[in-house]
Amino acid sequence: MESAVNDGQSTNGKRSESEPISPHANPENEGPASQINVKRTPVSANKGTETEKNDPIGSAKQILAKVWGFDEFRPLQEEAVVDVVQGRDSVVVLPTGGGKSLCYQVPALVREGMAVVVSPLISLMKDQVDGLVSNGVSAALVNSTQSDEQKRETAARIRRGEIDLLYLAPERLLTNRTLDFLTTVPISFFAIDEAHCVSNWGHDFRPEYRGLRILKQRFPSASVHAFTATASQRVRDDIAEQLDLVSPSVLVGNFDRPNLTYRMIRRDNALRQIMSVIDQHRDESGVVYCITRKEVEQTAAALSAEGISALPYHAGLDDATRQQNQDAFIREQVNVIVATVAFGMGIDKSNVRFVIHAGMPKSIEHYQQESGRAGRDGLASQCVLLYSGGDLMTWKRILELGDPSNVEEAMQNVRAMADLCTGVQCRHASIVNYFGQEFDADNCNACDVCLGELNLVDDPLTLSQKILSCVIRLKERYGVSYTVKVLTGSRDAKILESRHDQLSTYGLLGEHSVAAVRTWIDQLISQGFLERYGEYNVLRMTDSGRELLQRKGTVTLTQPAKSSGGRSARSSAADSWEGVDRGLFDRLRSIRSDLASQRKVPAYVIFGDAVLRDLARCRPSTLEKLSNVKGIGERKLADFGEVFLEEIDAYCGEHELSRDETIVVRSSGAVSGPPKPKGLKGAATEKEAFDLFSQGKSVAEVAKKMDRATSTVSGYLVRYLEEANVTNAAAWVAPDTIAVIEAAMGASEDGRLKPIYEAIAADRSVQDDVSYEEIRIVIACHRNRKTSTA
């Protein structure tokens, strides 16, 4: 009953699907027992009930909090969700990490019927379904890796109305058998992920996506929603036309990713430069992109030889090896994946802390997507691009092997990418400007330009004149490399044979490095004073360049700062760790890894890094407090709450740490947001403790009366002291102990408690042990006294 399976691998590493759903068919997901009890409202004609029309976002927000543990949608998510709930066709462009998935996953639990998600990758489908199931959502996928029995069970569950979201590849969906089967069940809407694949103008066109136009014909009452991370106006219009969308809502998010720090560095010693970035992110996940398969293999081997946990990934590997390497990376069994662009589209790994390009991508669209795989969880992450003038020629050779008629347009994209690399404007501003948006900040504080990692040349005009004069004297017949050799005084045989060592500009920049001179020529090109032309990319001067030669105009040239940006990179990463107890984070990470291995899912499906960092910041003392952390919904609280709480209890007991700390958000936004607002019960509990402390009750007395852990009550007390501005700790700490602590406070220059504790422990005159809780109490009162007298 099944048609032949076509599960081949395309040249860029994407798997394809052509087998339909069996009319009898279930993936390796849990059945109805895994569902979360969400009350859904029937949608009349897929346009929503009157309640949904009047308040389409109300039930969606309830589900967002109940299932995913978030109180609010991100920018533009709410508008996208409203369109889906109300059944209006839409095109949604949100950058990687912007939360596209929730835009269709939440409405699938609001609307009656089953939502169908179209995705090009088996790995992406499985990751998303694993994540949904772990949140208690009834989701399924069908692909050719499954047995006939699994497919039959899925089909049966669909007939029984037990599945809210079904994931399919476009090839499988478009078979007559699958389409016929789906017409027999209520379909609420279709969500098309990676929708730029629909457009011939997109950067990853796939002919099979064009067939999705039939959905509006076969399912006229179901709305269709296209989602992508990158699409120009031209591509957005083409998506709507090709899918035959009816008066679609078009939503375009902000292309800026403020948590990413961009650096564009001329490639010098690639391995050394790559290692420098990895050293800043030891034991963290990262991706290294290379242009060719050969470079992937060489780089992966070199990193492994340096003791880095790294594996290769490219379309030339056999299916089994490629899948094993990807799974090892996703499940945190390996830290670094070295890959061609065959890796990554739709990889739903949230905690990638760095992306390194060992060569220049072929377009800004590709760079936006590939670099955007870093920091999907909103935490600070680093994107470093190592480029060389030779990358242009590499891409030209690769493109000429493809469609010859499209080479010139593709090379325009390559040159735009080269201009970004060599430009001297803010990287964030340059990227969003390229996509037609305005950047509203003077300094992003998150790129090599704005961080001052590129030094300005003192006299760029004179330096530019020297370079332009050399191009003129070479009669505009040579490329960048040859011009650099002349300027730096090379004794290359060709230069001597051509007698170019006799030119007045020969050796004019001999005191500078070849890399520096190449960079300046690239910057003159990017600023429009020079241009490459012809088959051999020879240099010639533009009209603006001729004016500059006469000292008319303004030019900016830079050179790398001696610091190479390492300090700024570490500072940015440090900001995102502010307030996190690293020891506790590592313990929680280990627990997460164990749970993920047991369940055979990626680690981030259990909890993302952002959740673990918040847990290691606030150190919740109860399940109620733990539920207040963003990203922990009801199902995950039930499944994992006790396990993580036990680990937090044990760690805090070992280190005498306070509990239920408030998360402080820096103005830079580097630190993730505070926990969700406390419920009335939580607020009343703390108020009760404050009332008891105001009566002079001790920590032990309050803990006993409230049936709370001593460490939790100590945390209440410190907050009470701060709010009530108490200056005398005598009600809670013995006077002799107060004197001992205050005498030892000078041992800590940065406010840390450990130096004070150790100084007291080393003082043989002190007879009794002093606890960390007592030190905190005394310091809080001491700080209040200083504030009062200031």
Rosetta blueprint (number, residue, H / E / L):
1 M L
2 E L
3 S L
4 A L
5 V L
6 N L
7 D L
8 G L
9 Q E
10 S L
11 T L
12 N L
13 G L
14 K L
15 R E
16 S L
17 E L
18 S L
19 E L
20 P L
21 I L
22 S L
23 P L
24 H L
25 A L
26 N L
27 P L
28 E L
29 N L
30 E L
31 G L
32 P H
33 A H
34 S H
35 Q L
36 I L
37 N L
38 V L
39 K L
40 R L
41 T L
42 P L
43 V L
44 S H
45 A H
46 N H
47 K L
48 G L
49 T L
50 E H
51 T H
52 E H
53 K H
54 N H
55 D L
56 P L
57 I L
58 G H
59 S H
60 A H
61 K H
62 Q H
63 I H
64 L H
65 A H
66 K H
67 V H
68 W H
69 G L
70 F L
71 D L
72 E L
73 F L
74 R L
75 P L
76 L L
77 Q H
78 E H
79 E H
80 A H
81 V H
82 V H
83 D H
84 V H
85 V H
86 Q H
87 G L
88 R L
89 D L
90 S E
91 V E
92 V E
93 V E
94 L L
95 P L
96 T L
97 G L
98 G L
99 G L
100 K H
101 S H
102 L H
103 C H
104 Y H
105 Q H
106 V H
107 P H
108 A H
109 L H
110 V H
111 R L
112 E L
113 G L
114 M E
115 A E
116 V E
117 V E
118 V E
119 S L
120 P L
121 L L
122 I H
123 S H
124 L H
125 M H
126 K H
127 D H
128 Q H
129 V H
130 D H
131 G H
132 L H
133 V H
134 S H
135 N L
136 G L
137 V L
138 S L
139 A E
140 A E
141 L E
142 V L
143 N L
144 S L
145 T L
146 Q L
147 S L
148 D H
149 E H
150 Q H
151 K H
152 R H
153 E H
154 T H
155 A H
156 A H
157 R H
158 I H
159 R H
160 R L
161 G L
162 E L
163 I L
164 D L
165 L E
166 L E
167 Y E
168 L E
169 A L
170 P H
171 E H
172 R H
173 L H
174 L L
175 T L
176 N H
177 R H
178 T H
179 L H
180 D H
181 F H
182 L H
183 T L
184 T L
185 V L
186 P L
187 I E
188 S E
189 F E
190 F E
191 A E
192 I E
193 D L
194 E L
195 A H
196 H H
197 C H
198 V H
199 S L
200 N L
201 W L
202 G L
203 H L
204 D L
205 F L
206 R L
207 P H
208 E H
209 Y H
210 R H
211 G H
212 L H
213 R H
214 I H
215 L H
216 K H
217 Q H
218 R H
219 F L
220 P L
221 S L
222 A L
223 S E
224 V E
225 H E
226 A E
227 F E
228 T E
229 A L
230 T L
231 A L
232 S L
233 Q H
234 R H
235 V H
236 R H
237 D H
238 D H
239 I H
240 A H
241 E H
242 Q H
243 L L
244 D L
245 L L
246 V L
247 S L
248 P L
249 S E
250 V E
251 L E
252 V E
253 G L
254 N L
255 F L
256 D L
257 R L
258 P L
259 N L
260 L E
261 T E
262 Y E
263 R E
264 M E
265 I E
266 R E
267 R L
268 D L
269 N L
270 A H
271 L H
272 R H
273 Q H
274 I H
275 M H
276 S H
277 V H
278 I H
279 D H
280 Q L
281 H L
282 R L
283 D L
284 E L
285 S E
286 G E
287 V E
288 V E
289 Y E
290 C L
291 I L
292 T L
293 R H
294 K H
295 E H
296 V H
297 E H
298 Q H
299 T H
300 A H
301 A H
302 A H
303 L H
304 S H
305 A H
306 E L
307 G L
308 I L
309 S L
310 A E
311 L E
312 P E
313 Y E
314 H L
315 A L
316 G L
317 L L
318 D L
319 D H
320 A H
321 T H
322 R H
323 Q H
324 Q H
325 N H
326 Q H
327 D H
328 A H
329 F H
330 I H
331 R L
332 E L
333 Q L
334 V L
335 N L
336 V E
337 I E
338 V E
339 A E
340 T L
341 V L
342 A L
343 F L
344 G L
345 M L
346 G L
347 I L
348 D L
349 K L
350 S L
351 N L
352 V E
353 R E
354 F E
355 V E
356 I E
357 H E
358 A L
359 G L
360 M L
361 P L
362 K L
363 S L
364 I H
365 E H
366 H H
367 Y H
368 Q H
369 Q H
370 E H
371 S H
372 G L
373 R L
374 A L
375 G L
376 R L
377 D L
378 G L
379 L L
380 A L
381 S E
382 Q E
383 C E
384 V E
385 L E
386 L E
387 Y E
388 S L
389 G L
390 G H
391 D H
392 L H
393 M H
394 T H
395 W H
396 K H
397 R H
398 I H
399 L H
400 E H
401 L L
402 G L
403 D L
404 P H
405 S H
406 N H
407 V H
408 E H
409 E H
410 A H
411 M H
412 Q H
413 N H
414 V H
415 R H
416 A H
417 M H
418 A H
419 D H
420 L H
421 C H
422 T H
423 G L
424 V L
425 Q L
426 C L
427 R H
428 H H
429 A H
430 S H
431 I H
432 V H
433 N H
434 Y H
435 F L
436 G L
437 Q L
438 E L
439 F L
440 D L
441 A L
442 D L
443 N L
444 C L
445 N L
446 A L
447 C E
448 D L
449 V L
450 C L
451 L L
452 G L
453 E L
454 L E
455 N E
456 L E
457 V L
458 D L
459 D L
460 P H
461 L H
462 T H
463 L H
464 S H
465 Q H
466 K H
467 I H
468 L H
469 S H
470 C H
471 V H
472 I H
473 R H
474 L L
475 K L
476 E L
477 R L
478 Y L
479 G L
480 V H
481 S H
482 Y H
483 T H
484 V H
485 K H
486 V H
487 L H
488 T H
489 G L
490 S L
491 R L
492 D L
493 A H
494 K H
495 I H
496 L H
497 E H
498 S L
499 R L
500 H H
501 D H
502 Q H
503 L L
504 S L
505 T L
506 Y L
507 G L
508 L L
509 L L
510 G L
511 E L
512 H L
513 S L
514 V H
515 A H
516 A H
517 V H
518 R H
519 T H
520 W H
521 I H
522 D H
523 Q H
524 L H
525 I H
526 S H
527 Q L
528 G L
529 F L
530 L E
531 E E
532 R E
533 Y E
534 G L
535 E L
536 Y L
537 N L
538 V E
539 L E
540 R E
541 M E
542 T L
543 D H
544 S H
545 G H
546 R H
547 E H
548 L H
549 L H
550 Q L
551 R L
552 K L
553 G L
554 T L
555 V L
556 T L
557 L L
558 T E
559 Q E
560 P E
561 A L
562 K L
563 S L
564 S L
565 G L
566 G H
567 R H
568 S H
569 A H
570 R H
571 S H
572 S H
573 A H
574 A H
575 D H
576 S H
577 W L
578 E L
579 G L
580 V L
581 D L
582 R H
583 G H
584 L H
585 F H
586 D H
587 R H
588 L H
589 R H
590 S H
591 I H
592 R H
593 S H
594 D H
595 L H
596 A H
597 S H
598 Q H
599 R H
600 K L
601 V L
602 P L
603 A H
604 Y H
605 V H
606 I H
607 F L
608 G L
609 D H
610 A H
611 V H
612 L H
613 R H
614 D H
615 L H
616 A H
617 R H
618 C H
619 R L
620 P L
621 S L
622 T L
623 L H
624 E H
625 K H
626 L H
627 S H
628 N L
629 V L
630 K L
631 G L
632 I L
633 G L
634 E H
635 R H
636 K H
637 L H
638 A H
639 D H
640 F H
641 G H
642 E H
643 V H
644 F H
645 L H
646 E H
647 E H
648 I H
649 D H
650 A H
651 Y H
652 C H
653 G H
654 E H
655 H H
656 E L
657 L L
658 S L
659 R L
660 D L
661 E L
662 T L
663 I L
664 V L
665 V L
666 R L
667 S L
668 S L
669 G L
670 A L
671 V L
672 S L
673 G L
674 P L
675 P L
676 K L
677 P L
678 K L
679 G L
680 L H
681 K H
682 G H
683 A H
684 A H
685 T H
686 E H
687 K H
688 E H
689 A H
690 F H
691 D H
692 L H
693 F H
694 S H
695 Q L
696 G L
697 K L
698 S L
699 V H
700 A H
701 E H
702 V H
703 A H
704 K H
705 K H
706 M H
707 D L
708 R L
709 A L
710 T H
711 S H
712 T H
713 V H
714 S H
715 G H
716 Y H
717 L H
718 V H
719 R H
720 Y H
721 L H
722 E H
723 E H
724 A H
725 N L
726 V L
727 T L
728 N L
729 A L
730 A L
731 A L
732 W L
733 V L
734 A L
735 P H
736 D H
737 T H
738 I H
739 A H
740 V H
741 I H
742 E H
743 A H
744 A H
745 M H
746 G H
747 A H
748 S L
749 E L
750 D L
751 G L
752 R L
753 L L
754 K H
755 P H
756 I H
757 Y H
758 E H
759 A H
760 I H
761 A H
762 A H
763 D L
764 R L
765 S L
766 V L
767 Q L
768 D L
769 D L
770 V L
771 S L
772 Y H
773 E H
774 E H
775 I H
776 R H
777 I H
778 V H
779 I H
780 A H
781 C H
782 H H
783 R H
784 N H
785 R H
786 K H
787 T H
788 S H
789 T H
790 A L
